[in-house]
Amino acid sequence: MGSYSFPARRGLVTTCLVALAAGGAVAVGGCGSGGSGSSAGPAPGGTQPANLAAAVNSGRITVAGTGTVTGTPNQLLLSMGVQVNGASVGSALASANDAVSRVTAALRGDGVAAAAIQTSGLAIWPNYANGSQVPQGYGASESIAVTLGNLKDAGTQINDAVHAGGNATTVSGVSLNLTDDSGLLAAARSRAVTDAETKAAQYAKALGQPLGPVVSITDQPASQPVLPFAAASSAAKGSVPVSPGTQQVSVSVTVVFAV
């Protein structure tokens, strides 16, 4: 009786495909290897070898999805203060105290809560003239940060505060903010996932593979820029124009799908 033997084949079965597209990156890969001494021939009945089946079934598509929604700011952040000069440190500080007190009183009178007004800076410095080493006087400044929660009244509140401080008033910045963006973030996340699914389905179709379930998803930090608002250094009597405009909230996700 004759005996037959099938020589063992050593090899590495590797299937890797990488496709790059402008809308995102996709990586489809499957790798399988036959160990030393394992049979590489077809299984009885024409069944696909297990190691090759595993290689085909381990493909992945990785895509990035982005969702952006737009909301209307409802809060104004005001940075302002006063700056004065005096013959002495004491007189300069007293003048600054008096001016910032008038500004604060005007804001409080216009309905701004005490908790919304915060001292943010204090400085005193000597003033020199003509290269003299002896101070000719002193300057003092005091700054406050104010949160204005009603944009309809914000223009009048700013205007009244500026006039209360008189020529000592300084305005260093104004920005607009969204206080509650939870609903916008939820909508942005939903759009980001939909965007990722759409891209993955397109890649899978182009590769002739059915799109499988989600393997993993990574959420990137949300982007919510604070919109600047340019305020004039002085304002006519009345109300400072305030235009809230719109503000975008964006979410990016990275999703891995099986194929």
Rosetta blueprint (number, residue, H / E / L):
1 M L
2 G L
3 S L
4 Y L
5 S L
6 F L
7 P L
8 A L
9 R L
10 R L
11 G E
12 L E
13 V E
14 T E
15 T E
16 C E
17 L E
18 V E
19 A E
20 L E
21 A E
22 A L
23 G L
24 G E
25 A E
26 V E
27 A E
28 V E
29 G E
30 G E
31 C E
32 G E
33 S E
34 G E
35 G L
36 S L
37 G L
38 S L
39 S L
40 A L
41 G L
42 P L
43 A L
44 P H
45 G H
46 G H
47 T L
48 Q L
49 P L
50 A H
51 N H
52 L H
53 A H
54 A H
55 A H
56 V H
57 N H
58 S L
59 G L
60 R E
61 I E
62 T E
63 V E
64 A E
65 G E
66 T E
67 G E
68 T E
69 V E
70 T E
71 G E
72 T L
73 P L
74 N L
75 Q E
76 L E
77 L E
78 L E
79 S E
80 M E
81 G E
82 V E
83 Q E
84 V E
85 N E
86 G E
87 A L
88 S L
89 V H
90 G H
91 S H
92 A H
93 L H
94 A H
95 S H
96 A H
97 N H
98 D H
99 A H
100 V H
101 S H
102 R H
103 V H
104 T H
105 A H
106 A H
107 L H
108 R H
109 G H
110 D L
111 G L
112 V L
113 A L
114 A H
115 A H
116 A H
117 I E
118 Q E
119 T E
120 S E
121 G E
122 L E
123 A E
124 I E
125 W E
126 P E
127 N E
128 Y L
129 A L
130 N L
131 G L
132 S L
133 Q L
134 V L
135 P L
136 Q L
137 G E
138 Y E
139 G E
140 A E
141 S E
142 E E
143 S E
144 I E
145 A E
146 V E
147 T E
148 L E
149 G L
150 N L
151 L H
152 K H
153 D H
154 A H
155 G H
156 T H
157 Q H
158 I H
159 N H
160 D H
161 A H
162 V H
163 H H
164 A H
165 G H
166 G H
167 N H
168 A H
169 T E
170 T E
171 V E
172 S E
173 G E
174 V E
175 S E
176 L E
177 N E
178 L L
179 T L
180 D L
181 D L
182 S H
183 G H
184 L H
185 L H
186 A H
187 A H
188 A H
189 R H
190 S H
191 R H
192 A H
193 V H
194 T H
195 D H
196 A H
197 E H
198 T H
199 K H
200 A H
201 A H
202 Q H
203 Y H
204 A H
205 K H
206 A H
207 L H
208 G L
209 Q L
210 P L
211 L L
212 G L
213 P L
214 V E
215 V E
216 S E
217 I E
218 T E
219 D E
220 Q L
221 P L
222 A L
223 S E
224 Q L
225 P L
226 V L
227 L E
228 P E
229 F E
230 A L
231 A L
232 A L
233 S L
234 S L
235 A L
236 A L
237 K L
238 G L
239 S L
240 V L
241 P L
242 V L
243 S L
244 P L
245 G L
246 T L
247 Q E
248 Q E
249 V E
250 S E
251 V E
252 S E
253 V E
254 T E
255 V E
256 V E
257 F E
258 A E
259 V L
